[in-house]
Amino acid sequence: MTTSSSNLSAERSWSSGFGFIMATVGGAIGLGNIWRFPYAVGNNGGSAFVLAYLAALLLIALPLLLAEMSVGRAGGMSAPNSLRKLARESGSSSAWVGLGWLNMLTLFLVLSFYSVIAGWTLAYVIKLGSGMLSGLEISQVEAAFTGHLGKPAQLLGWHVVTMVLTMFIVSRGVSSGIERVTSVLMPLFFTVLVGLVIYALRVGDVAAALKYLFEPDFSQLTPRVMLEAVGQAFFSVTVGTGVMLTYAAYLPKEVPLARSATIAAGADTLVALLAGLAIFPIVFAYGLDPGEGAGLIFVTLSAAFAQMSGGAVLGTVFFLLVFVAALTSCIAILEPMVARAEEIGHINRPKATLLVGGAITLFGLSTIFSFNVWQDFRPVAGRNLFELFDYFVSNICLPLGGMLYAIFAGWKLTAETTRQSLSMSDGLLFQTWRFLTRYVAPLVIAVLLVFSLTG
């Protein structure tokens, strides 16, 4: 039997439900929670964004996560093949396979810049641990960050290290590579993150942080903020990309899918909020700007670490934590593309990993050069290539992919097929999910997509 006709869940599977949950949580938790979420909060009015984000996660992202996973479990293969199989069985158009290829494009773009930023966090483990930033003022820390971005050779080196680690783990397979690594890293991640939160609450400005994160200011809930919140929710749990579809395809039938997905989404939300509680008390305590943007952890927080007693150790631990989160997400992003390469190329996993990972590593140069040699190249709306990729993925690809999965799972698959895939009874919870998937999520996403393209 050829790889292209093989069922992925028959060839590769999680050894336990715990391993699947840890891998799913690891895939959902990453830079979206610790790097992107805090600066998105800072740039979008603080608590108003948090409120919109939580609503988007509960009412849109979680239902669509379940929709995508139901397709994976029912199809049992990569995104394109699962969609082709289920479309054929349901009498739908074969054009639905195009959604699977949209997933592949999205993942390729995401990992090409995600791994570069993950490399920054690894570089800052060294910078903080060696004391390079100790005692510097914020202007000096900002200059150091600008200098870091201005050295393409160094950025490439850290990017390559991140991709090599990612490729090595993925090449080992599902149970021996991905599951084994995430089952160790994720419990460690949570332990360290909670420790950082406790420290921040002891030494930081807790009152200002809590007000900033949780006191609603409804005047800030503009269409733009809502769009950013939905994009953040999608980016954070990687919904609409085929990642969770692929992971669900490997899941044994006896493991309840809906419960596992809910745990992953809940853990993702918890980490995003804990990251805010670990970062903002320190930011406010040192009178720094919470709306720094993408440089929030690399400039603002690093400046706080540079000034505080024991900041070198604390900063090292923090950036190591961020890198662990980023690495588990890199693994999750690469896996669906490797699975697809195995199917269409009739090649083994190590070769597929090397081909796909190598191509992404090379394409990552476009992001690296966006901050130095190509920094003046801003082809659309004043955005450099990195900013274009980030906008295109977060505001178009992820919402579009999620909306199409909602339509496919909600309207093309039968209720019985999705119910069995999700391991749910035909009760209120299932009917609520089906209503949100069929009507609410597609309508909201369609409105926000129109706003994104015309606003």
C-alpha positions in Angstrom: 0.0 0.0 0.0 1.4 3.4 -0.9 1.7 6.2 1.6 -0.8 8.4 -0.4 -3.5 5.8 0.1 -2.7 4.9 3.6 -4.6 6.2 6.6 -2.4 8.3 8.7 -4.0 7.2 11.9 -3.1 3.6 11.0 0.5 4.5 10.4 1.1 7.0 13.2 -0.8 7.5 16.4 -0.5 8.9 19.9 0.4 6.3 22.5 -2.0 7.8 25.0 -4.7 10.4 25.4 -2.3 12.4 27.7 0.3 12.5 25.0 -2.3 13.9 22.5 -3.4 16.5 25.0 0.1 17.6 25.8 1.0 17.8 22.0 -2.3 19.7 21.3 -1.7 22.1 24.2 1.9 22.5 23.0 0.7 23.2 19.5 -1.8 25.8 20.7 0.5 27.5 23.2 3.4 29.5 21.8 4.5 32.9 20.7 0.8 33.8 20.2 0.3 33.6 23.9 3.5 35.0 25.4 4.9 37.3 22.6 1.9 38.3 20.5 -0.9 38.4 23.0 0.7 40.9 25.4 1.6 43.3 22.7 -1.8 42.9 21.1 -3.3 43.9 24.4 -1.0 46.8 24.7 -1.8 48.1 21.2 -5.6 47.6 21.4 -6.6 49.3 24.6 -5.9 46.7 27.2 -8.9 45.1 28.9 -11.3 45.8 25.9 -9.1 43.6 23.8 -9.0 40.9 26.4 -12.8 40.9 26.6 -13.1 40.7 22.8 -10.5 38.0 22.7 -12.2 35.8 25.3 -15.5 36.2 23.4 -13.9 35.3 20.1 -12.2 32.3 21.6 -15.4 30.9 23.2 -17.9 31.7 20.5 -15.8 31.3 17.4 -12.3 29.8 17.8 -13.4 26.8 20.0 -16.3 25.8 17.8 -14.1 26.0 14.7 -11.3 24.1 16.5 -13.8 21.3 17.1 -15.0 21.5 13.5 -11.5 21.2 12.1 -10.7 18.3 14.5 -13.8 16.5 13.5 -12.7 16.6 9.9 -9.3 15.2 10.9 -10.7 12.3 12.9 -13.3 11.4 10.2 -10.8 11.7 7.4 -7.8 10.2 9.1 -5.3 11.8 6.7 -3.6 15.1 5.9 -5.8 18.1 5.4 -6.0 17.8 1.5 -6.7 14.1 1.5 -9.1 14.2 4.4 -11.1 16.9 2.7 -11.0 15.0 -0.6 -12.2 11.8 1.0 -15.0 13.4 3.0 -16.1 15.5 0.1 -16.4 12.4 -2.0 -18.3 10.5 0.7 -20.7 13.4 1.3 -21.3 14.1 -2.4 -19.7 17.5 -2.2 -17.4 19.2 -4.7 -13.8 18.0 -5.0 -12.8 21.7 -4.9 -12.9 21.4 -1.1 -9.4 20.0 -1.4 -8.3 23.6 -2.0 -8.9 24.3 1.7 -6.3 21.7 2.5 -3.8 23.4 0.2 -4.7 26.8 1.7 -3.7 25.2 5.0 -0.3 24.2 3.6 0.4 27.7 2.3 -0.6 29.2 5.6 1.6 26.9 7.6 4.5 27.5 5.3 4.3 31.2 5.7 3.7 31.1 9.5 6.6 28.8 10.2 8.9 30.9 7.9 8.5 33.9 10.2 7.6 32.1 13.4 10.8 30.3 13.6 12.8 33.5 13.0 11.1 35.1 16.0 11.6 31.9 18.0 15.3 32.3 17.3 15.2 35.8 18.8 14.0 34.3 22.1 16.8 31.8 22.1 19.3 34.6 21.4 17.9 36.5 24.3 18.4 33.6 26.6 22.1 34.1 25.9 22.0 37.9 26.1 20.3 37.9 29.5 22.2 34.9 30.9 25.6 36.4 30.0 24.7 39.7 31.6 25.0 41.6 28.3 22.0 43.7 29.2 22.5 44.1 32.9 22.3 47.7 34.1 21.2 49.2 30.8 18.6 51.9 30.5 15.6 51.3 28.2 17.1 53.4 25.4 20.2 51.2 25.5 18.1 48.0 25.6 16.1 49.3 22.6 19.4 50.1 20.8 20.6 46.6 21.5 17.4 45.1 20.1 17.7 47.3 17.0 21.3 46.2 16.6 20.2 42.5 17.0 17.7 42.9 14.1 20.3 44.6 12.0 22.6 41.6 11.9 21.2 39.1 9.3 23.9 36.6 9.8 23.2 36.2 13.5 19.4 36.1 12.9 20.0 33.4 10.3 22.1 31.4 12.8 19.4 31.4 15.5 16.7 30.7 12.8 18.6 27.7 11.6 19.1 26.4 15.2 15.4 26.6 15.8 14.5 24.9 12.5 17.1 22.1 13.0 15.7 21.3 16.5 12.2 21.4 15.1 13.1 19.1 12.1 14.9 16.7 14.3 11.9 16.2 16.6 9.4 15.9 13.8 11.6 13.4 11.9 11.5 11.1 14.9 7.8 10.6 14.4 4.6 11.1 16.4 5.0 9.0 19.5 8.8 8.8 19.6 9.4 12.5 18.7 6.5 14.9 19.1 4.7 13.2 21.9 7.8 12.3 24.0 9.1 15.9 23.8 5.9 17.7 24.5 4.9 15.4 27.3 8.1 16.6 29.1 8.2 20.2 28.0 4.6 21.3 28.6 4.3 20.3 32.4 7.7 22.0 32.8 6.4 25.1 30.9 3.4 25.5 33.2 5.5 25.1 36.3 7.9 27.8 35.3 5.2 30.1 34.1 3.3 29.9 37.4 6.6 30.6 39.2 7.1 33.7 37.1 3.6 34.9 37.8 4.1 34.5 41.5 7.3 36.5 41.3 5.7 39.2 39.2 2.8 39.6 41.6 5.2 39.9 44.5 7.5 42.6 43.1 5.4 44.3 40.4 2.5 46.8 40.3 -0.4 44.3 40.6 -3.2 46.8 40.8 -2.2 48.6 37.6 -1.8 45.2 35.8 -5.2 43.9 36.9 -6.9 47.2 35.9 -5.2 47.1 32.6 -6.0 43.5 31.8 -9.5 43.1 33.4 -11.3 46.5 33.8 -13.4 46.8 30.6 -13.5 50.0 28.6 -16.2 49.4 26.1 -15.4 52.5 24.2 -12.3 50.7 22.9 -14.4 47.9 21.3 -14.0 49.2 17.7 -14.4 46.9 14.6 -10.6 47.0 14.3 -10.1 45.8 17.8 -12.6 43.0 17.3 -10.9 42.0 14.1 -7.6 41.9 15.9 -9.1 39.8 18.7 -10.5 37.2 16.3 -7.2 37.1 14.5 -5.4 36.6 17.8 -7.7 33.9 18.9 -7.2 32.1 15.6 -3.4 32.6 15.7 -3.2 31.5 19.3 -5.0 28.1 18.9 -3.9 27.6 15.3 -7.4 27.1 14.1 -8.1 27.0 10.4 -4.6 25.8 9.6 -4.9 22.0 9.5 -2.6 21.5 12.5 -5.3 20.3 14.8 -6.9 18.3 11.9 -3.6 16.4 11.5 -3.2 15.8 15.2 -6.8 14.6 15.4 -6.2 12.2 12.5 -3.6 10.4 14.7 -6.0 10.1 17.7 -7.3 6.6 18.7 -11.1 6.4 18.4 -11.5 5.7 22.1 -10.1 9.1 23.2 -12.9 11.7 23.5 -12.1 14.5 21.0 -14.3 17.3 22.2 -12.9 17.1 25.8 -9.3 17.1 24.6 -9.9 20.1 22.3 -11.6 22.0 25.1 -8.7 21.3 27.5 -6.3 22.6 24.8 -8.3 25.8 24.2 -8.7 26.3 28.0 -5.0 25.8 28.6 -4.2 28.2 25.7 -6.4 30.9 27.3 -5.0 30.3 30.7 -1.4 30.7 29.4 -2.3 34.0 27.6 -3.7 35.5 30.8 -0.9 34.2 32.9 1.6 35.7 30.5 -0.1 39.0 31.0 0.1 38.6 34.7 3.8 37.7 34.5 4.6 40.7 32.2 2.4 43.7 33.0 3.1 43.9 36.8 6.8 44.3 36.0 6.2 46.7 33.1 4.1 49.0 35.2 6.4 48.7 38.3 9.2 50.1 36.2 7.1 52.8 34.5 7.5 51.3 31.1 5.2 51.4 28.1 2.7 48.5 27.8 1.9 49.4 24.2 5.5 48.9 23.0 4.3 46.6 20.3 6.3 43.7 18.9 9.2 44.8 21.0 7.3 44.4 24.3 9.2 41.4 25.6 12.4 42.1 23.8 12.7 45.8 24.7 10.3 46.8 27.5 10.5 43.6 29.6 14.2 43.2 28.9 14.8 46.7 30.2 13.0 45.8 33.4 15.2 42.6 33.7 18.3 44.8 33.1 17.4 47.1 36.0 16.2 44.6 38.7 18.2 42.7 41.1 18.6 39.1 39.9 17.2 40.2 36.5 19.8 38.2 34.5 18.6 34.9 36.0 14.9 35.8 35.8 15.2 37.1 32.3 17.1 33.9 31.2 14.3 31.7 32.7 11.6 33.8 31.1 13.1 33.7 27.6 13.9 30.0 27.9 10.2 29.6 28.7 9.2 31.5 25.7 11.5 29.5 23.5 10.0 26.2 24.8 6.5 27.5 23.9 7.7 28.6 20.5 9.4 25.3 19.8 6.4 23.1 20.6 4.4 25.3 18.2 7.0 25.0 15.5 6.8 21.3 15.8 3.0 21.4 15.4 3.2 23.7 12.4 5.8 21.6 10.6 4.0 18.2 11.1 1.0 18.7 8.7 3.3 19.7 5.9 5.6 16.7 6.5 2.6 14.4 6.6 1.4 15.8 3.3 4.9 15.5 1.7 5.0 11.8 2.7 1.7 11.2 1.0 2.5 12.8 -2.3 6.2 12.1 -2.5 6.2 8.4 -1.4 9.3 9.2 0.7 10.1 8.4 4.3 9.6 10.9 7.2 13.3 12.0 7.6 13.5 12.9 3.9 10.1 14.6 3.9 11.1 16.6 7.0 14.4 17.7 5.4 12.7 18.8 2.2 9.9 20.8 3.8 12.0 22.1 6.7 14.8 23.1 4.4 12.5 25.1 2.1 11.0 26.9 5.0 14.4 27.7 6.4 15.4 29.3 3.1 12.1 31.2 2.8 12.7 32.5 6.3 15.4 34.8 4.8 12.6 37.0 3.6 11.6 37.7 7.2 15.2 38.1 8.4 16.0 40.6 5.6 12.8 42.6 6.4 14.6 44.0 9.5 17.8 45.0 7.8 18.9 44.7 4.1 15.3 44.9 2.8 13.9 47.2 5.6 13.1 49.9 3.1 11.2 47.5 0.8 7.6 48.0 1.8 5.5 46.9 -1.2 2.0 47.2 0.2 0.5 49.7 2.7 3.9 50.6 4.0 4.4 47.1 5.4 7.7 45.1 5.1 7.6 41.5 4.1 7.3 40.2 7.6 4.4 42.5 8.4 2.7 41.5 5.2 3.0 37.8 6.0 1.8 38.4 9.5 -1.2 40.5 8.4 -2.1 38.1 5.5 -2.0 35.0 7.8 -3.7 36.5 10.9 -6.3 38.6 9.2 -7.1 36.6 6.0 -5.8 33.0 5.9 -6.7 32.0 9.4 -10.2 33.5 9.5 -10.9 32.3 5.9 -9.7 28.8 6.7 -11.7 28.7 9.9 -14.9 29.9 8.1 -14.5 27.2 5.4 -14.0 24.5 8.0 -17.2 25.7 9.7 -19.1 25.5 6.4 -17.7 22.1 5.5 -18.2 20.5 9.0 -21.5 22.3 9.6 -23.2 21.9 6.2 -21.4 19.3 4.1 -20.9 16.6 6.8 -23.9 15.0 8.4 -24.7 15.7 12.1 -24.1 12.0 12.8 -20.6 12.1 11.2 -19.5 15.1 13.3 -21.1 13.9 16.4 -19.3 10.6 16.3 -16.0 12.3 15.4 -16.3 14.6 18.4 -17.4 11.8 20.7 -20.5 13.8 21.8 -24.0 12.8 22.6 -26.9 14.3 20.7 -27.7 16.8 23.4 -27.6 20.5 24.2 -23.8 20.9 23.9 -23.6 19.3 20.5 -26.6 21.3 19.2 -25.0 24.5 20.5 -21.7 23.7 18.8 -23.6 22.9 15.6 -25.5 26.2 15.7 -22.4 28.2 16.4 -20.5 26.4 13.7 -23.2 26.6 11.0 -24.5 30.2 11.6 -22.6 32.3 14.1 -19.0 31.7 13.3 -19.2 32.0 9.5 -21.3 35.1 9.7 -19.0 36.9 12.2 -15.9 35.9 10.2 -17.4 37.0 6.9 -18.2 40.5 8.3 -14.7 40.8 9.8 -13.1 39.7 6.6 -15.0 42.3 4.6 -13.9 44.9 7.1 -10.3 43.7 6.9 -10.2 44.0 3.2 -12.0 47.3 2.9 -11.1 49.0 6.1 
